[in-house]
């Protein structure tokens, strides 16, 4: 029984090391995928290409959201609009 304890402990550590290695390999793969996605979209930090300006629809949506935020802040402050 005493000789089984080190064997079990060693097996457990080996399994943990294998799982950790597999997890790190997956993490690096996921980071590489996200890097390629950012490169394809042209949003990679430090890239020399200028980002495309937002479309008119996006600007309208942002303006609408800002107006809603102003209204909610006025309601929270107790101001009648």
C-alpha angles and dihedrals in degrees: 000000000000093000092052095061096067090044092052092045091049091048091050092050091048091051091048091050091049093050092047091050092049091048093050091048090052091047092053090048091051091049090050090051092051090046090054091047091052091047091051092049092047092236097117111135112248095022116144095223114098112238116250114258115251116267122254091254091054092049091051091050091049091049090050091051091049090052091050090050091051090051092048091049090051091050091048090050091049095244119146114229 
